Amino acid sequence: MIISTGKKNIELTPDPPKEVTMLLGTVCVFPLIVAASFAMEPSHLNGIEKRVTSCTTPRVPFGTVSCPNPSNLFQAITCSLSCDHGYTSNCGSISCFAGHLTVTESCTDTSPPVIINCPSSQTHFLESNQAKLNITWSEVKAMDSPKGDLVNVTLTSSLRPGSAYPAGNYSVRYDAKDDAGNKAYPCSFTVSIATCPSGSYIKVSNSNLDCVPCPTGTYQEHEGRLTCVPCAAGLTTTSEGSNSSSSCKGRCSPGSYSTNGMEPCSLCPIGSYQSRPGSKQCDACPVGRVTKNKGEKDLETAYVPEVSL
């Protein structure tokens, strides 16, 4: 009988002295093919066979393999693969037959990277002498999960940090993906470049810019200014956000009124008076008393009219 060892053929004694059954649970140190069951002395297989106690556990990157011990030579056993956090099995197989391992399973990275320090949306205002404004923001980075390595990010918008742009609203987006093709949730924000209209001014507060209406008593005829212009002495505006010097008017003097308390004004009618400037109405005289003329400022001129019998 011939035994093929994978390296050379071994011819066995055709008439062994006594019959010995080959033990289950044995495996050759190199591939062994037995054509049929046979009886032989153990010495005839000297150096060719040894008992199997376990399968050699293979190493799978980013995973842990567990294999049970075989109960006999011809038993095929299935090993299990536990992938590390962030990795998933590719649904292959790991099996051990007679001490020989077959591995087709692996751990695949299925965790997307994470974009860090994504900027918030921002608003900028052009000053009156500016046509464009230089825009910048902090560097955007992406970290691979679970490895923790930095991966490249891609800016997909036309706006670039460090460049000047005119007034407008711009959308900015960053994308990232790792070597396994996993895509990160995108980083998106907006950049608004505006100019404050007439009747307002650019207010700087704690490094923030806001467009604020001109307070009452001031005006601004131009866009993108940092201040408003106060009205001339004795004049004021009726409300916030005035955009012309013509909005500055005098208040109604005592003894007169208007719907907004500003010029042009009307005199208080007989029977009423007004002692305060900038009034929107006149006060009626007490019962039984009347004023002598229009435009009275107080009750000193009020009298009790004579009653004819």
C-alpha positions as a Markdown table, in Angstrom:
| # | Residue | x | y | z |
|---|---|---|---|---|
| 1 | Met | 0.0 | 0.0 | 0.0 |
| 2 | Ile | 1.2 | 3.5 | -0.8 |
| 3 | Ile | 0.7 | 6.5 | 1.5 |
| 4 | Ser | 1.2 | 9.9 | -0.1 |
| 5 | Thr | 2.7 | 12.4 | 2.3 |
| 6 | Gly | 2.7 | 15.4 | 0.0 |
| 7 | Lys | 6.5 | 15.3 | -0.2 |
| 8 | Lys | 7.2 | 11.7 | -1.1 |
| 9 | Asn | 5.5 | 8.3 | -1.2 |
| 10 | Ile | 6.0 | 5.7 | 1.5 |
| 11 | Glu | 5.6 | 2.1 | 0.7 |
| 12 | Leu | 4.2 | 0.0 | 3.6 |
| 13 | Thr | 5.0 | -3.5 | 4.5 |
| 14 | Pro | 2.4 | -5.6 | 2.6 |
| 15 | Asp | 2.1 | -8.1 | 5.4 |
| 16 | Pro | 2.2 | -6.4 | 8.8 |
| 17 | Pro | 2.8 | -8.7 | 11.8 |
| 18 | Lys | -0.4 | -7.9 | 13.5 |
| 19 | Glu | -3.5 | -5.8 | 12.9 |
| 20 | Val | -3.6 | -2.3 | 14.5 |
| 21 | Thr | -6.5 | 0.0 | 13.9 |
| 22 | Met | -5.6 | 3.7 | 13.0 |
| 23 | Leu | -6.6 | 5.9 | 15.9 |
| 24 | Leu | -9.1 | 8.7 | 15.3 |
| 25 | Gly | -8.0 | 12.1 | 16.5 |
| 26 | Thr | -4.8 | 11.9 | 14.6 |
| 27 | Val | -3.5 | 14.1 | 11.8 |
| 28 | Cys | -0.4 | 14.2 | 9.7 |
| 29 | Val | 2.2 | 16.9 | 10.2 |
| 30 | Phe | 1.8 | 17.4 | 6.4 |
| 31 | Pro | -1.1 | 16.4 | 4.1 |
| 32 | Leu | -1.8 | 12.6 | 4.2 |
| 33 | Ile | -4.1 | 10.8 | 1.9 |
| 34 | Val | -5.2 | 7.3 | 2.8 |
| 35 | Ala | -6.9 | 5.3 | 0.0 |
| 36 | Ala | -8.6 | 2.7 | 2.2 |
| 37 | Ser | -8.6 | 1.5 | 5.8 |
| 38 | Phe | -5.7 | -0.8 | 6.6 |
| 39 | Ala | -3.9 | -2.5 | 9.5 |
| 40 | Met | -0.3 | -1.8 | 10.3 |
| 41 | Glu | 2.3 | -1.4 | 13.0 |
| 42 | Pro | 2.4 | 2.1 | 14.5 |
| 43 | Ser | 6.1 | 2.0 | 13.8 |
| 44 | His | 5.3 | 2.0 | 10.1 |
| 45 | Leu | 4.0 | 5.6 | 10.5 |
| 46 | Asn | 6.8 | 6.8 | 12.7 |
| 47 | Gly | 7.3 | 10.5 | 12.3 |
| 48 | Ile | 4.2 | 10.8 | 10.1 |
| 49 | Glu | 1.3 | 11.0 | 12.6 |
| 50 | Lys | 0.6 | 12.6 | 16.0 |
| 51 | Arg | -2.5 | 13.3 | 18.0 |
| 52 | Val | -4.5 | 16.4 | 17.4 |
| 53 | Thr | -5.3 | 18.4 | 20.5 |
| 54 | Ser | -6.6 | 21.7 | 19.0 |
| 55 | Cys | -6.7 | 23.8 | 15.8 |
| 56 | Thr | -4.2 | 26.6 | 15.6 |
| 57 | Thr | -6.2 | 29.8 | 16.1 |
| 58 | Pro | -5.8 | 32.2 | 13.1 |
| 59 | Arg | -5.2 | 35.9 | 13.5 |
| 60 | Val | -7.8 | 38.1 | 11.9 |
| 61 | Pro | -7.1 | 41.9 | 11.9 |
| 62 | Phe | -9.5 | 43.8 | 14.2 |
| 63 | Gly | -11.2 | 40.6 | 15.4 |
| 64 | Thr | -10.9 | 37.6 | 17.8 |
| 65 | Val | -11.3 | 34.0 | 16.6 |
| 66 | Ser | -12.5 | 31.2 | 18.8 |
| 67 | Cys | -12.2 | 27.5 | 17.7 |
| 68 | Pro | -13.4 | 24.5 | 19.7 |
| 69 | Asn | -11.2 | 21.4 | 20.0 |
| 70 | Pro | -12.0 | 18.6 | 17.5 |
| 71 | Ser | -13.2 | 15.2 | 18.8 |
| 72 | Asn | -11.7 | 13.2 | 16.0 |
| 73 | Leu | -9.6 | 13.4 | 12.9 |
| 74 | Phe | -12.4 | 13.7 | 10.4 |
| 75 | Gln | -14.6 | 16.2 | 12.2 |
| 76 | Ala | -14.9 | 19.6 | 10.6 |
| 77 | Ile | -15.4 | 22.3 | 13.2 |
| 78 | Thr | -16.6 | 25.9 | 12.7 |
| 79 | Cys | -14.8 | 28.7 | 14.4 |
| 80 | Ser | -16.4 | 32.0 | 15.5 |
| 81 | Leu | -15.2 | 35.5 | 14.8 |
| 82 | Ser | -15.9 | 38.5 | 17.1 |
| 83 | Cys | -15.1 | 41.8 | 15.4 |
| 84 | Asp | -13.9 | 44.8 | 17.3 |
| 85 | His | -16.1 | 47.8 | 17.9 |
| 86 | Gly | -16.7 | 49.6 | 14.6 |
| 87 | Tyr | -16.0 | 46.5 | 12.5 |
| 88 | Thr | -18.4 | 44.0 | 11.0 |
| 89 | Ser | -17.9 | 40.4 | 9.7 |
| 90 | Asn | -18.0 | 40.0 | 6.0 |
| 91 | Cys | -20.1 | 36.8 | 6.4 |
| 92 | Gly | -17.3 | 34.5 | 5.3 |
| 93 | Ser | -16.3 | 31.3 | 7.2 |
| 94 | Ile | -13.5 | 30.0 | 9.3 |
| 95 | Ser | -13.3 | 26.2 | 9.6 |
| 96 | Cys | -10.9 | 23.6 | 10.9 |
| 97 | Phe | -10.7 | 20.1 | 9.4 |
| 98 | Ala | -8.1 | 17.7 | 10.6 |
| 99 | Gly | -6.1 | 20.5 | 12.0 |
| 100 | His | -6.0 | 22.5 | 8.7 |
| 101 | Leu | -7.6 | 25.9 | 8.8 |
| 102 | Thr | -9.7 | 27.5 | 6.1 |
| 103 | Val | -10.3 | 31.3 | 6.5 |
| 104 | Thr | -12.5 | 33.3 | 4.3 |
| 105 | Glu | -14.0 | 35.6 | 6.9 |
| 106 | Ser | -12.6 | 39.0 | 7.9 |
| 107 | Cys | -13.6 | 42.1 | 9.9 |
| 108 | Thr | -14.5 | 45.1 | 7.8 |
| 109 | Asp | -14.6 | 48.8 | 8.9 |
| 110 | Thr | -18.2 | 49.9 | 8.8 |
| 111 | Ser | -18.0 | 53.0 | 11.1 |
| 112 | Pro | -18.1 | 56.3 | 9.3 |
| 113 | Pro | -15.6 | 59.1 | 10.2 |
| 114 | Val | -16.8 | 62.1 | 12.2 |
| 115 | Ile | -16.3 | 65.7 | 11.2 |
| 116 | Ile | -15.1 | 67.8 | 14.2 |
| 117 | Asn | -15.1 | 71.6 | 14.8 |
| 118 | Cys | -17.7 | 72.3 | 12.1 |
| 119 | Pro | -18.1 | 76.1 | 12.1 |
| 120 | Ser | -21.4 | 77.8 | 12.9 |
| 121 | Ser | -23.2 | 80.0 | 10.4 |
| 122 | Gln | -21.9 | 83.5 | 10.4 |
| 123 | Thr | -23.0 | 87.0 | 9.2 |
| 124 | His | -20.8 | 89.9 | 8.2 |
| 125 | Phe | -21.6 | 93.4 | 7.2 |
| 126 | Leu | -19.8 | 95.5 | 4.5 |
| 127 | Glu | -18.9 | 99.0 | 5.5 |
| 128 | Ser | -19.7 | 101.9 | 3.2 |
| 129 | Asn | -16.3 | 101.9 | 1.5 |
| 130 | Gln | -16.2 | 98.1 | 1.0 |
| 131 | Ala | -17.2 | 96.1 | -2.1 |
| 132 | Lys | -15.9 | 92.8 | -0.8 |
| 133 | Leu | -15.1 | 91.3 | 2.6 |
| 134 | Asn | -12.4 | 88.8 | 3.5 |
| 135 | Ile | -14.0 | 85.6 | 5.0 |
| 136 | Thr | -12.3 | 82.9 | 7.0 |
| 137 | Trp | -13.2 | 80.2 | 9.6 |
| 138 | Ser | -11.4 | 77.6 | 11.7 |
| 139 | Glu | -9.9 | 74.5 | 10.0 |
| 140 | Val | -12.4 | 71.7 | 9.6 |
| 141 | Lys | -11.1 | 68.2 | 10.4 |
| 142 | Ala | -12.5 | 64.6 | 10.3 |
| 143 | Met | -11.5 | 61.7 | 12.6 |
| 144 | Asp | -11.9 | 58.1 | 11.5 |
| 145 | Ser | -13.9 | 55.8 | 13.8 |
| 146 | Pro | -12.9 | 53.6 | 15.6 |
| 147 | Lys | -9.2 | 54.0 | 14.7 |
| 148 | Gly | -9.0 | 57.7 | 15.7 |
| 149 | Asp | -6.8 | 58.7 | 12.7 |
| 150 | Leu | -7.5 | 62.0 | 10.9 |
| 151 | Val | -8.9 | 61.6 | 7.4 |
| 152 | Asn | -9.1 | 64.1 | 4.5 |
| 153 | Val | -12.0 | 66.4 | 4.2 |
| 154 | Thr | -13.3 | 67.8 | 1.0 |
| 155 | Leu | -14.8 | 71.3 | 0.6 |
| 156 | Thr | -17.5 | 71.1 | -2.0 |
| 157 | Ser | -18.7 | 74.7 | -2.1 |
| 158 | Ser | -17.2 | 77.6 | -4.1 |
| 159 | Leu | -16.6 | 79.7 | -1.0 |
| 160 | Arg | -13.0 | 79.3 | 0.2 |
| 161 | Pro | -11.6 | 80.6 | 3.6 |
| 162 | Gly | -9.2 | 83.5 | 3.3 |
| 163 | Ser | -10.7 | 85.0 | 0.2 |
| 164 | Ala | -12.8 | 88.2 | -0.3 |
| 165 | Tyr | -16.4 | 88.0 | -1.5 |
| 166 | Pro | -19.2 | 90.6 | -2.2 |
| 167 | Ala | -22.5 | 90.8 | -0.5 |
| 168 | Gly | -24.6 | 87.6 | -0.7 |
| 169 | Asn | -25.6 | 84.4 | 1.1 |
| 170 | Tyr | -23.2 | 81.5 | 0.6 |
| 171 | Ser | -23.6 | 77.8 | 1.5 |
| 172 | Val | -20.5 | 75.9 | 2.7 |
| 173 | Arg | -20.2 | 72.1 | 2.9 |
| 174 | Tyr | -17.5 | 69.7 | 3.9 |
| 175 | Asp | -17.5 | 65.9 | 3.2 |
| 176 | Ala | -15.2 | 63.2 | 4.4 |
| 177 | Lys | -14.8 | 59.4 | 3.9 |
| 178 | Asp | -12.3 | 56.8 | 5.2 |
| 179 | Asp | -10.3 | 54.2 | 3.3 |
| 180 | Ala | -13.1 | 51.7 | 3.6 |
| 181 | Gly | -15.5 | 54.1 | 1.8 |
| 182 | Asn | -17.6 | 55.0 | 4.8 |
| 183 | Lys | -18.9 | 58.6 | 4.5 |
| 184 | Ala | -19.2 | 61.1 | 7.3 |
| 185 | Tyr | -22.3 | 63.1 | 8.1 |
| 186 | Pro | -21.5 | 66.4 | 6.2 |
| 187 | Cys | -20.6 | 69.7 | 7.8 |
| 188 | Ser | -22.8 | 72.4 | 6.5 |
| 189 | Phe | -23.1 | 76.1 | 7.4 |
| 190 | Thr | -23.9 | 79.5 | 5.8 |
| 191 | Val | -21.9 | 82.7 | 5.4 |
| 192 | Ser | -24.0 | 85.9 | 4.9 |
| 193 | Ile | -22.3 | 89.1 | 3.7 |
| 194 | Ala | -24.7 | 92.0 | 4.0 |
| 195 | Thr | -24.7 | 95.8 | 4.1 |
| 196 | Cys | -26.7 | 97.8 | 6.7 |
| 197 | Pro | -29.3 | 99.9 | 4.9 |
| 198 | Ser | -29.8 | 103.6 | 5.4 |
| 199 | Gly | -31.6 | 104.3 | 8.6 |
| 200 | Ser | -29.3 | 101.8 | 10.5 |
| 201 | Tyr | -25.7 | 101.3 | 11.6 |
| 202 | Ile | -23.3 | 98.5 | 12.2 |
| 203 | Lys | -22.9 | 97.8 | 15.9 |
| 204 | Val | -19.8 | 95.9 | 17.1 |
| 205 | Ser | -20.3 | 94.0 | 20.3 |
| 206 | Asn | -18.0 | 91.2 | 21.7 |
| 207 | Ser | -16.5 | 90.6 | 18.2 |
| 208 | Asn | -20.1 | 90.2 | 16.8 |
| 209 | Leu | -21.6 | 92.5 | 14.2 |
| 210 | Asp | -25.2 | 93.5 | 14.1 |
| 211 | Cys | -27.3 | 95.8 | 12.0 |
| 212 | Val | -29.2 | 98.1 | 14.3 |
| 213 | Pro | -31.8 | 100.8 | 13.5 |
| 214 | Cys | -30.8 | 104.4 | 14.3 |
| 215 | Pro | -32.2 | 105.4 | 17.7 |
| 216 | Thr | -34.9 | 108.1 | 18.0 |
| 217 | Gly | -33.4 | 111.5 | 17.6 |
| 218 | Thr | -30.8 | 110.3 | 15.0 |
| 219 | Tyr | -30.7 | 109.4 | 11.3 |
| 220 | Gln | -28.5 | 107.8 | 8.7 |
| 221 | Glu | -28.8 | 108.5 | 5.0 |
| 222 | His | -26.1 | 106.0 | 3.8 |
| 223 | Glu | -25.6 | 102.3 | 3.9 |
| 224 | Gly | -22.9 | 100.4 | 5.9 |
| 225 | Arg | -22.1 | 103.1 | 8.4 |
| 226 | Leu | -20.8 | 102.6 | 11.9 |
| 227 | Thr | -22.8 | 105.4 | 13.5 |
| 228 | Cys | -26.0 | 107.4 | 13.1 |
| 229 | Val | -26.2 | 111.2 | 12.9 |
| 230 | Pro | -27.9 | 113.1 | 15.7 |
| 231 | Cys | -30.6 | 115.7 | 14.9 |
| 232 | Ala | -29.9 | 119.4 | 15.4 |
| 233 | Ala | -30.5 | 120.9 | 18.8 |
| 234 | Gly | -34.2 | 121.0 | 19.6 |
| 235 | Leu | -35.2 | 118.6 | 16.9 |
| 236 | Thr | -35.9 | 114.8 | 17.1 |
| 237 | Thr | -37.4 | 112.0 | 15.1 |
| 238 | Thr | -40.7 | 110.3 | 15.7 |
| 239 | Ser | -39.3 | 106.8 | 15.8 |
| 240 | Glu | -36.2 | 104.6 | 15.3 |
| 241 | Gly | -34.7 | 103.9 | 11.8 |
| 242 | Ser | -34.9 | 107.4 | 10.3 |
| 243 | Asn | -32.9 | 107.7 | 7.1 |
| 244 | Ser | -33.1 | 111.4 | 6.3 |
| 245 | Ser | -32.3 | 114.7 | 8.1 |
| 246 | Ser | -35.8 | 115.8 | 7.1 |
| 247 | Ser | -37.1 | 113.3 | 9.6 |
| 248 | Cys | -35.7 | 115.6 | 12.4 |
| 249 | Lys | -38.5 | 117.9 | 13.5 |
| 250 | Gly | -39.4 | 120.1 | 16.4 |
| 251 | Arg | -41.7 | 119.0 | 19.1 |
| 252 | Cys | -45.0 | 120.6 | 19.6 |
| 253 | Ser | -44.6 | 123.5 | 22.0 |
| 254 | Pro | -46.8 | 123.8 | 25.1 |
| 255 | Gly | -50.4 | 124.8 | 24.2 |
| 256 | Ser | -50.3 | 122.8 | 21.0 |
| 257 | Tyr | -50.5 | 119.2 | 19.8 |
| 258 | Ser | -50.3 | 116.8 | 16.9 |
| 259 | Thr | -51.0 | 113.1 | 16.3 |
| 260 | Asn | -47.3 | 112.3 | 16.8 |
| 261 | Gly | -46.3 | 115.2 | 19.1 |
| 262 | Met | -44.1 | 116.6 | 16.3 |
| 263 | Glu | -44.5 | 119.6 | 13.9 |
| 264 | Pro | -46.7 | 120.6 | 12.3 |
| 265 | Cys | -48.9 | 121.2 | 15.3 |
| 266 | Ser | -52.3 | 122.6 | 16.1 |
| 267 | Leu | -53.3 | 125.0 | 19.0 |
| 268 | Cys | -55.3 | 123.5 | 21.8 |
| 269 | Pro | -59.0 | 124.6 | 21.4 |
| 270 | Ile | -60.9 | 126.8 | 23.9 |
| 271 | Gly | -61.8 | 124.8 | 26.9 |
| 272 | Ser | -58.5 | 122.9 | 26.9 |
| 273 | Tyr | -54.8 | 123.5 | 27.6 |
| 274 | Gln | -51.4 | 121.6 | 27.4 |
| 275 | Ser | -48.4 | 122.4 | 29.6 |
| 276 | Arg | -46.0 | 119.8 | 28.2 |
| 277 | Pro | -44.1 | 119.9 | 24.9 |
| 278 | Gly | -44.4 | 117.2 | 22.3 |
| 279 | Ser | -48.0 | 116.3 | 23.3 |
| 280 | Lys | -50.4 | 114.3 | 21.2 |
| 281 | Gln | -53.5 | 115.8 | 22.8 |
| 282 | Cys | -54.7 | 118.6 | 25.0 |
| 283 | Asp | -56.1 | 118.4 | 28.5 |
| 284 | Ala | -59.7 | 119.5 | 29.1 |
| 285 | Cys | -60.5 | 122.2 | 31.6 |
| 286 | Pro | -62.2 | 121.2 | 34.9 |
| 287 | Val | -66.0 | 121.3 | 34.8 |
| 288 | Gly | -67.3 | 124.8 | 35.0 |
| 289 | Arg | -64.1 | 126.5 | 33.7 |
| 290 | Val | -63.0 | 127.4 | 30.2 |
| 291 | Thr | -60.0 | 129.0 | 28.7 |
| 292 | Lys | -60.2 | 132.5 | 27.1 |
| 293 | Asn | -58.1 | 131.8 | 24.0 |
| 294 | Lys | -56.8 | 128.9 | 21.9 |
| 295 | Gly | -53.3 | 127.6 | 22.6 |
| 296 | Glu | -53.4 | 128.0 | 26.4 |
| 297 | Lys | -50.5 | 126.5 | 28.3 |
| 298 | Asp | -52.1 | 126.3 | 31.8 |
| 299 | Leu | -55.2 | 126.9 | 33.8 |
| 300 | Glu | -54.2 | 130.4 | 35.0 |
| 301 | Thr | -56.2 | 131.9 | 32.2 |
| 302 | Ala | -59.2 | 129.6 | 32.8 |
| 303 | Tyr | -62.2 | 131.3 | 34.3 |
| 304 | Val | -65.8 | 130.6 | 35.3 |
| 305 | Pro | -68.0 | 132.1 | 32.6 |
| 306 | Glu | -70.9 | 134.4 | 33.8 |
| 307 | Val | -74.3 | 133.0 | 33.3 |
| 308 | Ser | -77.0 | 135.5 | 32.0 |
| 309 | Leu | -80.4 | 135.2 | 33.6 |
